[in-house]
Amino acid sequence: MERKALLEWLEQHPESVQGDPAQILARCDSEVRRHAQEHAWLAAKAYAEDRMHEWEHGFGFHSSEAYAAREACSQIASELRRHEPHVEPGHEAEFAGPEQLAALEPAARQRVEEWIRELTDRVEHRIWKEIVRYTKSRGRELVRDGHLSSETSWEGTQDFPSQATRIAKLLMDDFERHAHPGGS
């Protein structure tokens, strides 16, 4: 259901709403967008952390930092593409705020919760695509910006899993910063 149609329904059923329907939906919209962004970036962080733990215990060939960054970021991006999170029914209050939903009678609450799930899925899908693009390009950025070595000698390199673990930690930090912009 679109926000405009939902607002019209709420305005036609004032007995179902305690307060101004437009303000309630505006607060829900704002909270959902903020929480959906946080949820998506933290889900990506958790996935990168799982991948990091797999690499921590691996064995592999020596490689340059540059190669490890490009390869690890590409692998994680590819895997993230297949693991997009979704909001489970019953968790709407976590995204919109329980006080907004408390202002609604059951029939109105059911409609608003459906709208919240749809909005959250749309916002998270857009952000998830951004996360995948960001992850895929992050390895190249680290190399381009000179943060990583292109050294390929045996003495000057470490094994791929050790380097990929380090790259995953960098991604986790990046994802955390995106989840909580401004340090909040």
N, C-alpha and C positions, 0 to 999 in steps of 0.2 A: 504494500500500500504506500502511496506517495504521501509525503508530509501534508500537502495541501488538502488531500481527500480526508486524511486522518483528522486534521484540524477542523474541517467542516463537520465531520461526524461528531467530534467532541463538542463543538459549539451547538449542534442540534440536540445534544443530550447533556445539558448543563447539570442535571442531577447526578451524573456519573463522574463529575470532576469537582474537586475542592480547590478552587483557585482559577486563575486565568489559563485556559488551554494553550494559548499562544506562548505564554511565558514557560509553561511546563515543557512544551515541545522544544522550545529554544534551548532550555537548560539541558534537556535530554540529548539534543543534537550535539551541543557543545561537549558534554561529558562523554558521549559515545565516541566522538571523533578523537578526543584526547586519549581515552582508554584503549580504543582500537589501535591507535598508533603505538602506544606503550606495549600492548599485548603482542602485536606482531613483531616488534623489534626484540622483545624479551624471548619470544618463541624462537626467533633466529639465533639469539645468544645461546639459549639452551641447546639448540641443535649443534651449534659450533662447539660448545663445550663437550657434548657427547662425542663428536668427531675427534676433538683434541685428545680425549681420553683413549680413544682407539689408537691414535698415532703415538701416544706416549709409550705404548708397550710394543711398538712395531720395530721391525728391522728393515733396513733398506740401503739402497745405494747412496753414495755421496753425491751431492748436487750443490749447485750454486744457490745462494739465498734467492736470487732473482727467479731461477727456475722453480724453486719450492713455492715461492709466493704466487707466481702465476698459476701453477698446477693446483696448489691447495685451494686457492680462492675459486678457481674454475670448478673443482670437484664439489666444494661446498655449495656453490651457486647452483650447480646442476641438481644436487640432492635437495636443496631448499625448494627448487621449482616443483618438486613432487611432494612436498610436505607442508602445504599451506594450511594454517590453522583456521578453525571455524568456531563460532560461538555455539555452545551447547544450550539447548532449551533449559530454562531454569536459572541461567546465569545473567539474565538481562540487567538485574539490579547492579551487578558488578560493573557494568559498562555505563549505565545511565544514572546511577545513584538511587539508593533505596527511597530517599525522601520524595523524589519525583513520582515514583510508582505508588507510594503510600497515599498520594493525593487522588488516586483513581479507584473507582468502584470496579468490581471484577470484570464486567463486560468491557469497560474502557481500558482497564489494565491489560486484558488479553490482546486487544487491538494494538495498544502501544508496544507491548512486548514483541509482537510479530514485527512491527515497524522497526523496533530496536535491532532485532536479529538481522533483518534485511539490510538496514543501514550499516550495521557493524560488518556484515559480510562484504558489502560494497567497499567500505573504507579499508578494511583489512586486505581485500584483494588488490586494491590499488597500491597500498603500502607494501604488500608482499612482492609485487612486481618490481617496485622500487628497490626493495632489499636484495632481490636476486640480481638486478642490474648493478647495484652498488657492490655487491660481493664479487661479482665477476670482474668488475673493473678495478677493484681495490688492489689486487696483486700487481697489475700493470702500473697503477699510480705509485705504489711503494717503490717499484723499480725506477720509474721515470723520475721521481722526486729525489732519487739518490739515497734512499733510506736503507737499501739493501745492496749487498755486494754481488757482482757478477763473476767473482773468482770461481774457477772451476778445478783448480789443482786439488789433489788428494789431501795435501797438508792444509790447504786453506779452506776446506769445506767440512761440513758435518753431514751426517746421514739425513736423508729426506724426512723420515718421521720426526726427528728432533726439530728440524727447521719448520716442518708443517705444524707441529705443536705450537711453536712460537708464533707463527702466522695466525693460527686459530685464536690464540690469546689476544693478538692485536685486533682481530675481528670482533671478539667478544667485548673488548673495551669500546670499539666503535659502535657496536650495537647498543651497548648500555648508554652511551652518550646520546644516541638517536632516540632511545626509549624515554630518556629524561632530559630533554633539551633545557639548557639553562641551569643544569645542575640540581634540579628539583627532585 
